[in-house]
Amino acid sequence: MISFIKKTISGLSKTSSRISNIFSGLSGKSHLEQSELDMLEEALLSADLGWELTENIIESLKSPNKKEISLTERFSNTILEYLQGIAEKKALKKVIVLVGINGAGKTTSAAKLGGYYSKSGETVSFVAADTYRAAAVEQISIWSKKLNLHLTANEYSADPAAVTYDGVSSGISKSHDRIIVDTSGRIHNSPNLMKELEKIYKVIQKLTEEVDVLMTIDANTGQNGIQQAREFLRYIPLSGVILTKMDGTARGGIAVPIMKELDLPVYFMGVGEQVDDWIPFVMEDYINALIQTDKEVISG
C-alpha cells in the first residue's frame, strides 16, 4: 500500500510541485492574504482542476468559520464534497476493452494492465485488435512474451472485429480470468471508425456480458480529453478511464473534472514506460499527492 502511495506522489510531482510548495508556505496559518489566495488559485487552475472546483477550494480556505480545520483538510474535504455522488468504481469484468484516440497509450496500458492482473495471480490473455498499425501488434507481442501471457493476433486480418471475436473466444475457452483487448486509435470525430468500434463491442457481447470498456486519456490533453470521451460515449458505453502520462504533465488535476463531468471513475494512472509504472487510482491518495511531497511521506 505504501509503495502505491509513494508512486502516486512521485508520479504527480509535476502537477503538485507548485501546489504543495504553496501549502507548505501556508502551514499553521488560519487566515490567508488575498495575494496568497491569488497565487493558489493560479496554481490550481494551471493543474487543470477547473474553474468551479478552484472557486470552491478558495472559498473554503477563506471561510472564517473553519479556523479549527487545517487548510489541507479543507482542501481535501472540498474535493471529496465536489465529487460526492459520482459513479462508484466497480470491480472490472472478465473482458476489458481499451479505447482512445491515437497516441493516448492504449497498447502500453494494455501491457501494464496485463502485468498488474498477472501479478495478482490471474491468468491473462491479450487480444491484438489494433489491425491498422503493424507496430502495435509487434509491441503487444513483445509485451506478451516478456510477461509470459497468452496473445491472440492475426497479422493477415484487417478486420478488428474478427480478431476480437477469435481472441475473446480463445480466452473464454481457456478459462482465462482476464481478457484485455487492445484496439486501434480512433479519431473521435470520424463516424466510420467509431462505428467499427461499436461493432467490436457488439461482437464481444455475443460471447459474454462480462465486458467493460476503459478509455485511455493522455493527461497532457487536459480538458480536451473530456470532449474526446463524450464523443466515444455516443457509440459505446464507457465503464471508466485510464489516465496516461501523468508523470510528464503539470495538468494532472484533470482527473477531477473528468470524474465530475463524465460521471466516470478513474481506474488507473500510468506514470512511466515500464510495466510497473502503473497505479490503481485511490481518491484519497490522489488528493494527498497534490499537496504533499515524497519527502513528507517518507518522514511521515
C-alpha positions as CSV (number, residue, x, y, z in Angstrom):
1,M,0.0,0.0,0.0
2,I,2.8,2.4,1.0
3,S,4.5,1.8,-2.3
4,F,1.4,2.8,-4.3
5,I,1.0,6.0,-2.2
6,K,4.7,6.9,-2.8
7,K,4.3,6.1,-6.5
8,T,1.2,8.3,-6.7
9,I,3.1,11.2,-5.1
10,S,6.1,10.7,-7.3
11,G,4.0,10.3,-10.4
12,L,2.1,13.5,-9.8
13,S,5.2,15.5,-8.9
14,K,5.0,17.9,-11.9
15,T,1.4,18.6,-11.2
16,S,1.8,19.0,-7.4
17,S,5.1,20.9,-7.2
18,R,3.6,24.4,-7.2
19,I,0.5,23.5,-5.1
20,S,2.5,21.6,-2.5
21,N,5.0,24.4,-2.2
22,I,2.3,26.9,-1.6
23,F,0.6,24.8,1.0
24,S,4.0,24.3,2.7
25,G,4.3,28.1,3.0
26,L,0.8,28.4,4.4
27,S,1.4,25.8,7.1
28,G,0.0,26.9,10.5
29,K,-2.0,29.8,9.1
30,S,-5.7,30.3,9.8
31,H,-6.1,33.4,7.7
32,L,-4.8,33.9,4.2
33,E,-3.9,37.1,2.5
34,Q,-5.5,37.9,-0.9
35,S,-2.1,37.6,-2.6
36,E,-1.8,34.1,-1.2
37,L,-5.2,33.1,-2.4
38,D,-4.5,34.5,-5.9
39,M,-1.3,32.6,-6.0
40,L,-3.0,29.4,-5.0
41,E,-5.9,30.0,-7.5
42,E,-3.4,30.3,-10.3
43,A,-1.7,27.1,-9.3
44,L,-4.9,25.1,-9.1
45,L,-6.1,26.4,-12.5
46,S,-2.7,25.5,-14.0
47,A,-3.1,22.0,-12.7
48,D,-6.4,21.8,-14.6
49,L,-8.7,21.3,-11.6
50,G,-11.2,23.5,-13.3
51,W,-12.8,26.9,-12.5
52,E,-15.8,25.5,-10.5
53,L,-13.7,23.4,-8.1
54,T,-11.0,26.0,-7.8
55,E,-13.5,28.6,-6.7
56,N,-15.0,26.1,-4.2
57,I,-11.5,25.5,-2.7
58,I,-10.6,29.2,-2.5
59,E,-14.0,29.9,-0.7
60,S,-13.4,27.1,1.7
61,L,-9.9,28.4,2.5
62,K,-11.2,31.9,3.0
63,S,-14.0,30.8,5.4
64,P,-13.7,32.4,8.9
65,N,-15.9,29.6,10.3
66,K,-13.4,26.8,9.6
67,K,-10.4,28.0,11.6
68,E,-10.4,24.8,13.6
69,I,-9.9,22.8,10.4
70,S,-6.5,22.9,8.8
71,L,-6.0,24.3,5.3
72,T,-5.0,20.9,3.9
73,E,-8.1,19.3,5.4
74,R,-10.3,21.9,3.9
75,F,-8.7,21.3,0.5
76,S,-9.3,17.6,0.7
77,N,-12.8,17.9,2.0
78,T,-13.8,20.3,-0.7
79,I,-12.7,17.9,-3.5
80,L,-14.4,15.0,-1.8
81,E,-17.6,17.0,-1.5
82,Y,-17.4,18.2,-5.1
83,L,-17.2,14.5,-6.3
84,Q,-19.9,13.3,-4.0
85,G,-22.5,11.2,-5.9
86,I,-20.4,10.4,-8.9
87,A,-20.3,6.8,-10.2
88,E,-18.5,4.4,-7.9
89,K,-15.6,2.3,-9.1
90,K,-16.8,-1.3,-9.5
91,A,-14.7,-4.4,-9.9
92,L,-13.8,-4.7,-13.6
93,K,-15.2,-7.7,-15.5
94,K,-13.5,-10.5,-17.4
95,V,-13.2,-8.7,-20.8
96,I,-11.6,-5.2,-20.7
97,V,-11.6,-3.3,-24.0
98,L,-9.2,-0.3,-24.2
99,V,-10.2,2.5,-26.4
100,G,-9.0,6.1,-27.1
101,I,-7.5,8.4,-29.7
102,N,-4.2,7.9,-31.5
103,G,-1.2,8.2,-29.2
104,A,-3.1,8.0,-25.9
105,G,-1.1,5.0,-24.8
106,K,-3.5,2.1,-25.2
107,T,-1.1,-0.6,-26.1
108,T,1.3,0.3,-23.2
109,S,-1.7,0.5,-20.9
110,A,-2.9,-2.9,-22.0
111,A,0.6,-4.4,-21.2
112,K,0.6,-2.7,-17.8
113,L,-2.9,-3.8,-17.0
114,G,-2.0,-7.4,-18.0
115,G,1.1,-7.3,-15.8
116,Y,-1.0,-5.9,-12.9
117,Y,-3.5,-8.7,-13.0
118,S,-0.9,-11.4,-13.7
119,K,1.0,-10.3,-10.5
120,S,-2.3,-10.6,-8.7
121,G,-2.4,-14.3,-9.6
122,E,-4.8,-14.1,-12.5
123,T,-4.5,-15.7,-15.9
124,V,-4.4,-13.1,-18.6
125,S,-5.0,-13.1,-22.3
126,F,-4.2,-10.2,-24.8
127,V,-6.1,-9.6,-28.0
128,A,-4.3,-7.6,-30.6
129,A,-7.2,-5.8,-32.2
130,D,-5.2,-2.9,-33.5
131,T,-5.1,-4.1,-37.1
132,Y,-4.2,-0.8,-38.6
133,R,-0.8,-0.4,-37.0
134,A,1.6,-3.2,-37.5
135,A,3.8,-1.8,-34.8
136,A,1.0,-2.2,-32.3
137,V,0.8,-5.9,-32.9
138,E,4.5,-6.2,-32.6
139,Q,4.5,-4.1,-29.4
140,I,1.8,-6.2,-27.7
141,S,3.6,-9.4,-28.9
142,I,6.8,-8.3,-27.2
143,W,5.0,-7.5,-24.0
144,S,3.1,-10.8,-24.0
145,K,6.4,-12.7,-24.3
146,K,8.1,-10.6,-21.7
147,L,5.2,-11.1,-19.2
148,N,4.6,-14.7,-20.3
149,L,0.9,-14.0,-21.2
150,H,-1.3,-15.5,-23.9
151,L,-1.8,-13.5,-27.1
152,T,-4.3,-13.7,-29.9
153,A,-3.2,-11.9,-33.1
154,N,-3.7,-12.2,-36.8
155,E,-1.3,-10.2,-39.0
156,Y,-3.2,-11.3,-42.1
157,S,-6.6,-9.9,-41.0
158,A,-7.6,-6.3,-41.3
159,D,-10.9,-6.8,-39.5
160,P,-10.5,-5.9,-35.9
161,A,-14.0,-7.3,-35.0
162,A,-12.9,-10.7,-36.4
163,V,-9.7,-10.7,-34.5
164,T,-11.6,-9.7,-31.3
165,Y,-14.1,-12.5,-31.8
166,D,-11.3,-15.1,-32.1
167,G,-9.3,-13.6,-29.2
168,V,-12.2,-13.4,-26.7
169,S,-13.4,-16.8,-27.7
170,S,-10.0,-18.3,-27.1
171,G,-9.7,-16.6,-23.7
172,I,-13.1,-17.8,-22.7
173,S,-12.4,-21.4,-23.8
174,K,-9.1,-21.4,-21.9
175,S,-11.0,-20.1,-18.8
176,H,-8.7,-17.1,-18.5
177,D,-9.5,-14.8,-15.7
178,R,-8.9,-11.6,-17.7
179,I,-9.1,-10.9,-21.5
180,I,-7.6,-7.5,-22.5
181,V,-8.5,-6.2,-25.9
182,D,-6.1,-3.6,-27.4
183,T,-8.0,-1.6,-30.1
184,S,-6.6,0.9,-32.6
185,G,-6.6,4.6,-32.0
186,R,-9.8,6.3,-33.2
187,I,-10.2,9.9,-34.3
188,H,-13.3,10.6,-32.2
189,N,-14.9,12.8,-34.9
190,S,-14.6,10.0,-37.6
191,P,-18.1,8.3,-37.7
192,N,-16.8,5.3,-39.7
193,L,-14.0,4.4,-37.3
194,M,-16.4,4.9,-34.3
195,K,-19.0,2.6,-35.8
196,E,-16.3,0.0,-36.3
197,L,-15.6,0.3,-32.5
198,E,-19.3,-0.2,-31.9
199,K,-19.1,-3.4,-33.9
200,I,-16.2,-4.7,-31.9
201,Y,-18.2,-4.1,-28.7
202,K,-21.3,-5.9,-30.1
203,V,-19.2,-8.9,-31.2
204,I,-17.9,-9.3,-27.6
205,Q,-21.4,-9.0,-26.2
206,K,-22.4,-12.0,-28.4
207,L,-19.8,-14.0,-26.5
208,T,-20.2,-12.7,-23.0
209,E,-21.9,-10.0,-20.9
210,E,-18.8,-9.8,-18.8
211,V,-17.3,-6.8,-20.6
212,D,-16.1,-3.3,-19.6
213,V,-14.7,-0.5,-21.7
214,L,-11.9,1.7,-20.4
215,M,-10.9,4.9,-22.2
216,T,-7.2,5.8,-22.1
217,I,-6.8,9.6,-21.9
218,D,-3.4,11.3,-22.2
219,A,-3.4,13.6,-19.2
220,N,-1.5,16.2,-21.2
221,T,-4.6,16.8,-23.3
222,G,-6.4,18.3,-20.3
223,Q,-9.9,19.5,-20.9
224,N,-9.9,18.2,-24.5
225,G,-9.9,14.6,-23.0
226,I,-13.4,15.3,-21.7
227,Q,-14.7,16.1,-25.1
228,Q,-13.0,13.1,-26.6
229,A,-14.7,10.8,-24.0
230,R,-18.1,12.4,-24.8
231,E,-17.7,11.5,-28.4
232,F,-16.8,7.9,-27.6
233,L,-19.9,7.7,-25.3
234,R,-22.1,8.4,-28.3
235,Y,-21.1,5.0,-29.7
236,I,-20.1,2.7,-26.8
237,P,-20.7,2.6,-23.1
238,L,-17.6,3.6,-21.1
239,S,-17.0,2.0,-17.7
240,G,-14.2,4.3,-16.7
241,V,-11.0,6.0,-17.5
242,I,-7.2,5.3,-17.5
243,L,-5.1,8.4,-17.3
244,T,-1.8,8.0,-19.0
245,K,1.5,10.0,-19.0
246,M,0.6,11.5,-15.6
247,D,4.3,11.7,-14.7
248,G,5.0,14.0,-17.7
249,T,2.3,16.6,-17.2
250,A,1.7,19.6,-14.8
251,R,-2.1,19.2,-15.6
252,G,-2.8,16.0,-13.6
253,G,-5.6,17.7,-11.8
254,I,-7.7,16.8,-14.8
255,A,-8.7,13.6,-13.1
256,V,-11.3,15.5,-11.0
257,P,-13.1,17.3,-13.9
258,I,-13.2,14.1,-15.8
259,M,-14.9,12.2,-13.0
260,K,-17.3,15.1,-12.3
261,E,-18.3,16.0,-15.8
262,L,-18.4,12.5,-17.3
263,D,-19.7,10.7,-14.2
264,L,-17.0,8.1,-14.7
265,P,-14.5,6.7,-12.3
266,V,-10.7,6.7,-12.9
267,Y,-9.4,3.2,-12.5
268,F,-5.7,3.5,-13.1
269,M,-2.9,6.1,-13.8
270,G,0.2,5.5,-16.0
271,V,3.3,7.2,-14.6
272,G,6.1,5.9,-16.9
273,E,7.0,3.5,-19.6
274,Q,7.8,0.4,-17.5
275,V,5.2,-2.3,-16.7
276,D,5.3,-1.4,-13.0
277,D,4.7,2.3,-13.7
278,W,1.0,1.7,-13.0
279,I,-1.1,2.9,-10.1
280,P,-4.6,1.8,-9.1
281,F,-6.5,5.1,-8.6
282,V,-7.3,5.8,-5.0
283,M,-9.1,9.1,-4.4
284,E,-7.5,9.9,-1.0
285,D,-4.0,9.1,-2.2
286,Y,-4.5,11.3,-5.3
287,I,-5.7,14.3,-3.3
288,N,-2.9,13.9,-0.8
289,A,-0.4,13.7,-3.6
290,L,-1.5,17.1,-4.9
291,I,-0.4,18.8,-1.6
292,Q,2.4,16.5,-0.3
293,T,5.9,15.7,-1.4
294,D,7.7,12.4,-1.5
295,K,9.9,13.6,1.4
296,E,6.8,14.2,3.6
297,V,5.6,10.7,3.1
298,I,9.0,9.2,3.9
299,S,9.3,11.2,7.0
300,G,5.6,10.9,8.0
